């Protein structure tokens, strides 16, 4: 393909930016949808209905400390807006997520658009067009790596002059303060005082930028490196968990984020409430696919807890559940 043809194809592909949705939009859809699902009676709708009712109870119980876990991929979608609104409304007390959340939230918080694409696009063609594909989300090269590294290096230059050791939650806070207000999860959490924990923070562009920053510092006279102290956050998270009168977990997807939440819950006897949404199967023995009932055997969820696992794509299911729960709990 000639250059002008490439540019034309790229322009057509990058036509529809991903848009964050709000809690108010979720309420309009979810309230009526869940009420109708209650009448259906069968199959997966029962999980959805139960999850909506449990989530409403979590939000209604002011004695409950609520921790939310999720992987980075949903931050590339419009679900990001729901999480920002949940933080602003004080519906969650802490977040556990992966390193890629820093990547996508920083890029999009800086105004770098992601675009609606398709799962079936030709990836060899996309590589030539300098477009990353995340499922059916399209991410232009120039909107991902370079701006994240520039942002992170500038931040670390400032932080290194103050002290050398920083926990992931401290880095999340500092990054949030440097993003435009009202545009990101990191920014909303920093201004609301809600900690974001990321035990796998080095896995992604943000983590790599920490490495490249330190690499540059090692080549300078009196260069100051930044050390990521992951263990420091374990104490902070344990204090939140152990001081909770009631503990609720909202687990979107699986992986390290979900496991970190339920792992720490076991040290106070388990979660009192647990809502999990996953597209992973149970039969392969993975943590991502493990149902909440399995966690009872580990002491990560209490035997008497209200819990449910909803099988499905959380980008479809969660807005419905959240919208209903918000209305029922009296937040909208």
BELKATA-V378763 format. One record per residue. SS is DSSP state (A for helix, B for strand, O for the rest). PHI is phi in whole degrees, 0 to 359 (* if undefined). OMEGA is omega in whole degrees, 0 to 359 (NA if undefined). Layout:
SS/PHI/OMEGA ; SS/PHI/OMEGA
//
This chain:
O/*/177 ; O/285/185 ; A/303/181 ; A/294/176 ; A/291/177 ; A/301/181 ; A/296/180 ; A/292/179 ; A/296/180 ; A/299/180 ; A/297/179 ; A/292/180 ; A/290/183 ; O/266/187 ; O/253/187 ; O/241/181 ; B/294/172 ; O/293/180 ; O/242/177 ; O/290/176 ; O/259/184 ; O/255/176 ; A/299/180 ; A/299/177 ; A/293/179 ; A/295/179 ; A/298/182 ; A/299/181 ; A/275/189 ; A/290/185 ; A/303/181 ; A/288/183 ; A/297/181 ; A/293/178 ; A/299/178 ; A/288/179 ; A/297/180 ; A/297/182 ; A/275/185 ; A/292/172 ; O/86/189 ; O/244/164 ; O/60/190 ; A/295/179 ; A/299/180 ; A/295/177 ; A/295/182 ; A/296/180 ; A/298/180 ; A/297/179 ; A/298/180 ; A/296/180 ; A/292/179 ; A/295/180 ; A/297/177 ; A/297/178 ; A/293/177 ; A/301/182 ; A/292/183 ; A/278/183 ; O/267/184 ; O/286/176 ; O/268/184 ; B/268/170 ; B/269/187 ; B/248/177 ; B/246/181 ; B/244/177 ; B/238/178 ; B/197/176 ; O/275/186 ; A/286/189 ; A/300/182 ; A/288/178 ; A/287/175 ; A/279/182 ; O/251/179 ; O/290/176 ; A/298/177 ; A/308/180 ; A/297/178 ; A/296/181 ; A/294/177 ; A/301/180 ; A/294/177 ; A/298/177 ; A/296/182 ; A/298/180 ; O/278/179 ; O/72/183 ; O/276/178 ; O/228/185 ; O/256/178 ; B/199/180 ; B/233/171 ; B/237/184 ; B/210/183 ; O/263/182 ; A/298/181 ; A/295/176 ; A/298/176 ; A/301/182 ; A/303/187 ; A/291/182 ; A/289/177 ; A/292/181 ; A/302/182 ; A/288/177 ; A/294/177 ; O/276/178 ; O/90/178 ; O/275/185 ; O/286/164 ; O/254/188 ; B/229/177 ; B/285/181 ; O/234/184 ; O/208/178 ; O/294/188 ; O/269/180 ; O/294/181 ; O/285/185 ; A/288/176 ; A/293/176 ; A/297/181 ; A/298/178 ; A/298/178 ; A/294/180 ; O/275/181 ; O/60/177 ; B/229/173 ; B/279/173 ; B/243/175 ; B/246/187 ; O/65/175 ; O/248/174 ; B/256/181 ; B/255/183 ; B/234/178 ; B/301/180 ; A/311/187 ; A/290/180 ; A/263/185 ; O/242/188 ; A/306/185 ; A/302/181 ; A/294/178 ; A/293/180 ; A/296/180 ; A/299/179 ; A/299/184 ; A/293/179 ; A/298/180 ; A/297/179 ; A/295/183 ; A/293/176 ; A/302/179 ; A/288/184 ; A/294/182 ; A/298/180 ; O/284/182 ; O/262/176 ; O/195/185 ; O/265/186 ; B/258/180 ; B/225/176 ; O/278/177 ; A/303/180 ; A/293/176 ; A/290/178 ; A/295/178 ; A/298/179 ; A/298/182 ; A/295/177 ; A/296/180 ; A/299/180 ; A/294/183 ; A/267/177 ; O/267/179 ; O/305/183 ; O/298/175 ; O/84/185 ; O/245/188 ; O/211/174 ; A/293/180 ; A/302/181 ; A/293/180 ; A/296/181 ; A/294/180 ; A/298/183 ; A/283/179 ; A/265/181 ; O/77/179 ; O/261/183 ; B/287/174 ; B/245/180 ; B/258/180 ; O/215/182 ; O/297/178 ; O/249/189 ; O/299/185 ; O/281/183 ; O/273/180 ; O/153/183 ; A/295/179 ; A/297/179 ; A/296/178 ; A/295/178 ; A/294/175 ; A/295/179 ; A/297/183 ; A/293/176 ; A/298/180 ; A/295/178 ; A/298/178 ; A/294/182 ; A/296/180 ; A/294/179 ; O/270/181 ; O/259/172 ; O/286/182 ; O/60/176 ; O/293/183 ; O/248/180 ; O/271/176 ; O/247/178 ; B/257/178 ; B/271/183 ; O/258/183 ; A/293/183 ; A/296/181 ; A/301/181 ; A/285/179 ; A/296/177 ; A/294/181 ; A/296/179 ; A/291/180 ; A/297/178 ; A/295/178 ; A/295/183 ; A/293/187 ; A/288/180 ; O/270/184 ; O/284/173 ; O/290/172 ; B/230/182 ; B/233/179 ; B/243/178 ; B/236/174 ; B/248/188 ; B/246/178 ; B/264/184 ; O/73/185 ; O/229/177 ; A/73/186 ; A/298/182 ; A/295/178 ; A/299/183 ; A/295/181 ; A/299/180 ; A/295/184 ; A/288/178 ; A/300/180 ; A/287/178 ; A/297/183 ; A/295/183 ; A/282/172 ; A/237/176 ; O/95/176 ; O/107/178 ; B/287/174 ; B/271/177 ; B/224/178 ; B/211/174 ; B/238/180 ; B/237/175 ; B/235/182 ; B/212/175 ; O/260/182 ; O/278/179 ; O/280/179 ; O/276/191 ; O/290/179 ; O/267/176 ; O/77/181 ; O/284/175 ; O/295/181 ; O/298/181 ; O/267/182 ; O/297/178 ; O/283/182 ; A/300/181 ; A/298/178 ; A/297/182 ; A/295/178 ; A/298/182 ; A/295/180 ; A/266/185 ; O/81/181 ; O/273/173 ; B/229/182 ; B/293/179 ; B/303/182 ; B/269/183 ; B/295/170 ; B/271/186 ; B/212/178 ; B/199/170 ; B/246/179 ; B/258/177 ; B/280/179 ; O/152/179 ; O/278/185 ; A/295/179 ; A/291/175 ; A/268/189 ; A/279/189 ; A/298/178 ; A/302/179 ; A/294/182 ; A/297/183 ; A/295/180 ; A/302/178 ; A/295/184 ; A/297/179 ; A/299/180 ; A/294/183 ; A/294/180 ; O/278/176 ; O/84/179 ; O/269/181 ; O/209/NA
//
